[in-house]
Amino acid sequence: MQLLIQVIVCLVFAISASAAEPINALLITGGCCHDYERQKELIPQGLSQRANIQWTILHEGGDSREHEVKLYRTPGWANGYDVIVHNECFGAVTDPEFVKAITTAHFDGVPAVIIHCSLHSYRQSGAADAWRELIGVTSRSHEKSRPECVRRIVDDHPVMIGFPETWTTPQGELYKIEKVWPNCQPLAVAAGVDSEGDHPVIWVNTFGKARVFGTSLGHHNETINTPEWLDVVARGTLWAVNRLGEDGKPLPGYEGTGVKPISLKTLEPIPEPTK
């Protein structure tokens, strides 16, 4: 009887794990200075190889710094998504109410993943500090492009399990961090050459009810397409949605596809209102 109970428990566990709903992620990307056309393929495919994620992709704004993603002005714009992945570069947006609509959705509980130039977005708005508090760090400049020597400073956080003690990126653009916000925990740093100091490059944060994972690494496709980058960002995404075990592995049912191709859905930009 005891053996039968154990078998039934194992079967129920296996069925529930295999039936886990995929993480519903929205990737918002676009703006200046980066190869977002290719990154909108590299990031979803690489992360879905490592975690059970289904994607909606919103890419708009061309190479503009001033573009305002229209979705952000839609009431409840983040409803229905388990996590928002920000990989955007709109540094010259000035409208504080527009930025407040982004941060409020996260403060109310929608998790976020913050990648690279998102740190430098919305920095000219009157709500820039709310955006930086969401991210967890403040940065307004970067050093010259060169490989970054990343050093792990926290060993036991689940996001960092499996990350090498040191890792040199193929290419890099080190963001100089001026402030670490109170709820942010840096997990890895890189040494500045021009600024002569360590700067956080991987971290976790809490903002209101939301968990936030962030990394300033990811300017170049060559870095994004490494196992080190994809592994840690996948773990960070799982952590943000509370689907990462203490051993640094996905919870049952949230494992990735391995190397199988995935299907991507593209979200069409919201059209301009008719006059």
C-alpha positions as CSV (number, residue, x, y, z in Angstrom):
1,M,0.0,0.0,0.0
2,Q,2.8,2.4,0.9
3,L,4.5,1.7,-2.5
4,L,1.2,2.3,-4.3
5,I,0.7,5.6,-2.6
6,Q,4.3,6.7,-3.6
7,V,3.6,5.7,-7.2
8,I,0.4,7.7,-7.3
9,V,2.1,10.7,-5.7
10,C,4.9,10.5,-8.3
11,L,2.4,10.2,-11.2
12,V,0.4,13.2,-9.9
13,F,3.6,15.2,-9.6
14,A,4.7,14.3,-13.1
15,I,1.4,15.1,-14.6
16,S,1.1,18.5,-12.9
17,A,4.7,19.3,-13.8
18,S,4.2,18.5,-17.5
19,A,0.9,20.5,-17.5
20,A,2.5,23.6,-16.1
21,E,1.3,26.7,-17.9
22,P,4.2,28.5,-19.7
23,I,5.4,31.8,-18.4
24,N,3.7,34.4,-20.4
25,A,6.3,37.0,-21.3
26,L,6.2,40.3,-23.2
27,L,9.4,41.5,-24.7
28,I,9.4,45.2,-25.4
29,T,12.3,46.3,-27.6
30,G,13.4,49.0,-30.0
31,G,15.2,52.3,-30.1
32,C,18.7,53.6,-30.9
33,C,22.2,52.2,-30.9
34,H,21.6,48.4,-30.8
35,D,20.7,45.5,-33.1
36,Y,17.2,44.9,-31.7
37,E,16.1,43.3,-34.9
38,R,18.4,40.3,-34.2
39,Q,18.1,40.5,-30.4
40,K,14.4,40.0,-30.5
41,E,15.2,36.6,-31.9
42,L,18.3,35.7,-29.8
43,I,16.8,36.5,-26.4
44,P,13.4,34.7,-26.7
45,Q,14.9,31.7,-28.4
46,G,17.8,31.4,-26.0
47,L,15.7,31.9,-22.9
48,S,13.0,29.4,-24.0
49,Q,15.7,26.8,-24.5
50,R,16.3,27.2,-20.7
51,A,12.8,28.0,-19.3
52,N,9.2,27.3,-20.2
53,I,8.3,30.7,-21.6
54,Q,5.9,31.7,-24.4
55,W,6.6,35.1,-25.9
56,T,4.8,38.1,-27.3
57,I,7.2,40.6,-28.9
58,L,6.6,44.3,-29.4
59,H,9.3,46.0,-31.5
60,E,8.8,49.6,-32.5
61,G,10.4,53.0,-32.5
62,G,13.0,52.4,-35.2
63,D,16.3,54.0,-34.1
64,S,14.7,56.9,-32.3
65,R,15.6,58.0,-28.8
66,E,12.3,60.0,-28.3
67,H,9.8,57.2,-29.3
68,E,7.0,56.5,-26.8
69,V,5.9,52.9,-27.0
70,K,2.1,53.3,-27.5
71,L,1.2,50.2,-25.5
72,Y,2.4,52.0,-22.3
73,R,-0.4,54.5,-22.6
74,T,-3.0,51.8,-22.8
75,P,-4.8,51.3,-19.4
76,G,-3.8,47.9,-17.9
77,W,-1.1,47.5,-20.5
78,A,0.7,44.8,-18.6
79,N,-2.4,42.8,-17.7
80,G,-2.2,39.1,-18.6
81,Y,1.6,38.9,-18.7
82,D,3.6,37.1,-16.0
83,V,6.7,39.2,-16.7
84,I,7.8,42.1,-18.9
85,V,11.2,42.0,-20.4
86,H,12.5,45.5,-21.1
87,N,15.2,45.7,-23.8
88,E,14.7,49.2,-25.1
89,C,16.7,52.3,-25.7
90,F,14.6,55.5,-25.5
91,G,16.8,57.9,-23.6
92,A,15.2,61.2,-24.7
93,V,11.6,60.6,-23.6
94,T,10.6,63.5,-21.4
95,D,6.9,62.9,-20.4
96,P,6.7,62.0,-16.7
97,E,3.1,60.7,-16.9
98,F,4.2,58.3,-19.7
99,V,7.0,56.9,-17.5
100,K,4.7,56.7,-14.5
101,A,2.4,54.4,-16.4
102,I,5.3,52.0,-16.9
103,T,6.5,52.0,-13.3
104,T,3.0,51.9,-11.8
105,A,2.2,48.6,-13.6
106,H,5.4,47.0,-12.1
107,F,4.9,48.6,-8.6
108,D,1.5,47.0,-8.5
109,G,3.0,43.6,-9.0
110,V,4.0,42.7,-12.6
111,P,7.6,41.3,-12.5
112,A,10.3,42.8,-14.8
113,V,13.5,41.8,-16.4
114,I,15.7,44.8,-17.3
115,I,18.4,44.5,-20.0
116,H,21.3,46.9,-20.9
117,C,20.1,50.2,-22.5
118,S,16.8,50.0,-20.6
119,L,19.0,51.5,-17.8
120,H,19.6,54.6,-19.9
121,S,16.0,55.0,-21.1
122,Y,13.6,57.7,-19.8
123,R,16.4,59.5,-18.1
124,Q,15.2,62.9,-19.2
125,S,11.7,62.6,-17.8
126,G,10.4,64.0,-14.6
127,A,9.8,60.5,-13.4
128,A,13.3,59.2,-14.1
129,D,13.9,58.3,-10.4
130,A,10.8,56.1,-10.3
131,W,12.2,54.2,-13.4
132,R,15.6,53.9,-11.7
133,E,14.0,52.6,-8.5
134,L,12.2,50.0,-10.6
135,I,15.5,49.0,-12.2
136,G,17.4,49.0,-8.9
137,V,20.4,51.1,-10.0
138,T,21.0,54.5,-11.5
139,S,23.3,54.9,-14.5
140,R,23.7,57.8,-16.9
141,S,26.9,57.0,-18.8
142,H,29.1,54.2,-20.0
143,E,32.8,53.4,-20.7
144,K,34.3,52.7,-24.1
145,S,33.4,49.4,-25.7
146,R,35.7,46.6,-24.5
147,P,35.3,43.1,-23.1
148,E,34.1,43.2,-19.4
149,C,35.6,41.0,-16.7
150,V,32.6,40.0,-14.7
151,R,33.2,38.9,-11.1
152,R,30.6,37.0,-9.1
153,I,30.2,38.5,-5.6
154,V,27.3,36.4,-4.3
155,D,27.7,32.6,-4.4
156,D,24.5,31.3,-2.9
157,H,21.7,33.2,-4.6
158,P,19.8,30.9,-6.9
159,V,20.2,33.2,-9.9
160,M,24.0,32.9,-9.6
161,I,24.2,29.1,-9.1
162,G,26.2,27.8,-12.1
163,F,27.6,31.3,-13.0
164,P,31.4,31.2,-13.2
165,E,33.4,32.9,-10.5
166,T,34.8,35.2,-13.2
167,W,33.8,35.6,-16.8
168,T,35.1,37.8,-19.6
169,T,32.4,38.9,-22.1
170,P,33.3,38.6,-25.8
171,Q,32.5,42.3,-26.1
172,G,31.1,44.9,-23.7
173,E,30.0,48.4,-22.8
174,L,30.3,48.9,-19.1
175,Y,27.6,51.0,-17.6
176,K,28.8,53.2,-14.8
177,I,26.5,52.8,-11.8
178,E,26.1,56.0,-9.7
179,K,23.6,54.6,-7.2
180,V,22.3,51.3,-5.9
181,W,18.8,51.7,-4.6
182,P,17.9,50.3,-1.2
183,N,16.0,47.2,-2.3
184,C,18.6,46.1,-4.9
185,Q,21.1,43.3,-4.3
186,P,24.1,43.3,-6.6
187,L,25.2,39.8,-7.6
188,A,28.1,40.4,-9.9
189,V,30.3,43.4,-10.7
190,A,32.8,44.4,-13.4
191,A,35.8,46.7,-12.9
192,G,35.8,50.0,-14.7
193,V,38.9,51.1,-16.6
194,D,38.0,54.7,-17.1
195,S,36.1,55.1,-13.8
196,E,38.6,52.9,-11.8
197,G,36.0,51.2,-9.7
198,D,33.6,48.2,-9.6
199,H,30.1,48.6,-11.1
200,P,27.2,46.1,-10.6
201,V,26.4,44.3,-13.8
202,I,23.9,41.7,-12.5
203,W,21.4,42.2,-9.7
204,V,18.0,41.5,-8.3
205,N,15.6,44.1,-6.9
206,T,12.1,44.5,-5.5
207,F,9.9,47.3,-6.5
208,G,6.5,47.5,-4.7
209,K,5.0,44.1,-5.1
210,A,7.3,43.1,-8.1
211,R,10.5,41.1,-8.3
212,V,12.9,42.6,-10.8
213,F,16.0,41.0,-12.4
214,G,18.5,43.3,-14.1
215,T,21.7,43.2,-16.1
216,S,23.7,46.0,-17.8
217,L,25.4,43.3,-19.9
218,G,24.0,42.8,-23.4
219,H,25.1,45.6,-25.8
220,H,26.5,43.2,-28.3
221,N,24.9,40.1,-29.9
222,E,28.1,38.2,-29.3
223,T,27.6,38.6,-25.5
224,I,23.8,37.9,-25.6
225,N,24.4,34.7,-27.5
226,T,26.8,33.1,-24.9
227,P,25.7,30.3,-22.5
228,E,26.8,32.5,-19.6
229,W,24.5,35.4,-20.5
230,L,21.5,33.3,-21.5
231,D,21.8,31.0,-18.5
232,V,21.9,33.8,-15.9
233,V,19.1,35.8,-17.6
234,A,17.0,32.7,-17.8
235,R,17.5,32.1,-14.1
236,G,16.8,35.7,-13.4
237,T,13.6,35.6,-15.3
238,L,12.5,32.4,-13.5
239,W,13.4,34.1,-10.1
240,A,11.3,37.2,-11.0
241,V,8.2,35.0,-11.5
242,N,9.0,32.8,-8.5
243,R,9.6,29.7,-10.6
244,L,13.3,29.2,-9.7
245,G,14.3,26.6,-7.1
246,E,16.9,27.2,-4.4
247,D,19.2,25.0,-6.4
248,G,19.2,27.4,-9.3
249,K,17.1,25.1,-11.5
250,P,13.6,25.7,-12.9
251,L,10.7,24.3,-10.8
252,P,9.1,21.2,-12.3
253,G,7.3,22.0,-15.4
254,Y,9.3,25.2,-16.1
255,E,12.3,23.5,-17.8
256,G,13.2,24.8,-21.3
257,T,13.0,23.2,-24.7
258,G,16.7,22.4,-25.0
259,V,17.6,23.2,-28.6
260,K,14.2,22.8,-30.1
261,P,13.0,25.7,-32.2
262,I,10.2,27.9,-30.7
263,S,7.3,29.7,-32.2
264,L,7.3,33.5,-31.8
265,K,4.3,35.7,-32.0
266,T,4.8,39.4,-32.9
267,L,2.6,42.0,-31.4
268,E,1.7,44.6,-34.0
269,P,2.4,48.2,-32.9
270,I,-0.8,50.1,-31.8
271,P,-2.0,52.1,-34.8
272,E,-2.3,55.9,-34.7
273,P,-5.8,57.0,-33.9
274,T,-7.9,58.1,-36.8
275,K,-8.6,61.8,-37.0
